[in-house]
Amino acid sequence: MTFIEAVELVGTVIDGVGVAVIAVGGVIAAVVAVRRLLHRQPGTYWKFREQLGRSILLGLELLVAADIIKTVAVTPTWESVAVLAGIVVIRTFLSWSLEVEISGRWPWQKPASNTPESA
């Protein structure tokens, strides 16, 4: 196996892990939401959104990492780097949008004192 083949394999594996994280996270969030609904716990919708959003964020980060590995390490042409830059910008915007939607604040802002993150 050559270096390029190994790098392509690593990128493909990370791609698969990213997709799996999103899929498994979605299933887990749905199962937890159904259990919460059956027990009539309050805040089920918001908890579901938060759990689903977190799994999407983690999956997107893995997909960006895989794109960087496959594009820069395997085919470092100006065209492929430009395409990668576009993909990274779009996915970064999606990640930031999801973070703001989930937490209600920008990633660099400190959490409010009454949130679980600050404990």
Secondary structure per residue as TSV (DSSP state, phi and psi in degrees):
chain	resnum	aa	ss	phi	psi
A	1	M	-	360.0	127.8
A	2	T	-	-81.1	169.1
A	3	F	H	-60.9	-44.2
A	4	I	H	-63.4	-41.8
A	5	E	H	-63.1	-40.0
A	6	A	H	-64.8	-42.3
A	7	V	H	-65.6	-41.6
A	8	E	H	-61.6	-40.6
A	9	L	H	-63.8	-44.8
A	10	V	H	-60.6	-45.0
A	11	G	H	-61.0	-41.8
A	12	T	H	-66.6	-40.1
A	13	V	H	-63.7	-44.3
A	14	I	H	-64.5	-38.1
A	15	D	H	-56.6	-48.4
A	16	G	H	-62.6	-40.0
A	17	V	H	-64.7	-40.2
A	18	G	H	-60.9	-45.3
A	19	V	H	-65.1	-41.3
A	20	A	H	-63.7	-39.7
A	21	V	H	-60.5	-44.3
A	22	I	H	-64.2	-46.4
A	23	A	H	-65.9	-49.6
A	24	V	H	-65.8	-40.9
A	25	G	H	-61.2	-38.6
A	26	G	H	-64.9	-42.2
A	27	V	H	-65.6	-45.0
A	28	I	H	-62.4	-44.3
A	29	A	H	-60.3	-39.7
A	30	A	H	-67.3	-42.9
A	31	V	H	-63.3	-44.8
A	32	V	H	-62.0	-40.9
A	33	A	H	-64.0	-42.1
A	34	V	H	-63.8	-42.8
A	35	R	H	-62.4	-41.3
A	36	R	H	-65.3	-39.1
A	37	L	H	-64.2	-42.6
A	38	L	H	-63.9	-31.3
A	39	H	T	-91.9	4.2
A	40	R	T	54.0	43.0
A	41	Q	-	-82.4	140.0
A	42	P	T	-73.7	155.8
A	43	G	T	76.9	19.4
A	44	T	H	-61.7	-44.5
A	45	Y	H	-60.2	-46.3
A	46	W	H	-69.4	-36.8
A	47	K	H	-65.6	-40.9
A	48	F	H	-61.1	-47.4
A	49	R	H	-59.5	-41.9
A	50	E	H	-64.9	-46.7
A	51	Q	H	-65.3	-43.1
A	52	L	H	-64.5	-43.6
A	53	G	H	-61.5	-40.5
A	54	R	H	-64.2	-40.1
A	55	S	H	-69.0	-36.8
A	56	I	H	-65.2	-42.2
A	57	L	H	-59.5	-47.2
A	58	L	H	-64.3	-42.4
A	59	G	H	-61.8	-42.3
A	60	L	H	-62.2	-40.2
A	61	E	H	-62.5	-40.9
A	62	L	H	-66.8	-39.6
A	63	L	H	-64.8	-38.4
A	64	V	H	-64.1	-44.0
A	65	A	H	-59.9	-42.9
A	66	A	H	-64.2	-41.6
A	67	D	H	-61.6	-42.2
A	68	I	H	-63.2	-46.9
A	69	I	H	-60.4	-49.6
A	70	K	H	-69.4	-34.9
A	71	T	H	-81.6	-51.4
A	72	V	H	-75.4	-41.8
A	73	A	H	-78.4	-27.4
A	74	V	H	-100.6	-51.4
A	75	T	-	-127.9	74.8
A	76	P	-	-80.4	65.3
A	77	T	-	-97.9	161.4
A	78	W	H	-61.3	-37.6
A	79	E	H	-65.8	-44.5
A	80	S	H	-68.0	-35.5
A	81	V	H	-67.3	-38.2
A	82	A	H	-65.1	-42.1
A	83	V	H	-63.6	-43.3
A	84	L	H	-59.8	-43.9
A	85	A	H	-59.0	-43.1
A	86	G	H	-62.3	-44.5
A	87	I	H	-63.0	-44.3
A	88	V	H	-64.1	-41.3
A	89	V	H	-62.1	-46.1
A	90	I	H	-63.5	-46.7
A	91	R	H	-69.0	-34.7
A	92	T	H	-65.5	-42.5
A	93	F	H	-60.7	-43.4
A	94	L	H	-61.9	-42.0
A	95	S	H	-63.0	-45.6
A	96	W	H	-65.0	-41.0
A	97	S	H	-61.9	-43.5
A	98	L	H	-64.1	-41.0
A	99	E	H	-61.3	-45.0
A	100	V	H	-64.9	-41.0
A	101	E	H	-64.4	-39.9
A	102	I	H	-75.9	-50.3
A	103	S	H	-96.1	-17.4
A	104	G	S	77.5	15.4
A	105	R	S	-151.1	162.2
A	106	W	-	-71.4	152.9
A	107	P	T	-58.1	-28.0
A	108	W	T	-89.6	-5.8
A	109	Q	S	-82.6	147.3
A	110	K	-	-72.1	144.6
A	111	P	-	-68.0	153.1
A	112	A	-	-64.5	154.8
A	113	S	T	-69.0	-15.5
A	114	N	T	-99.9	12.4
A	115	T	S	-95.6	154.8
A	116	P	G	-62.7	-26.4
A	117	E	G	-65.3	-28.6
A	118	S	G	-85.0	-8.7
A	119	A	-	-79.9	360.0
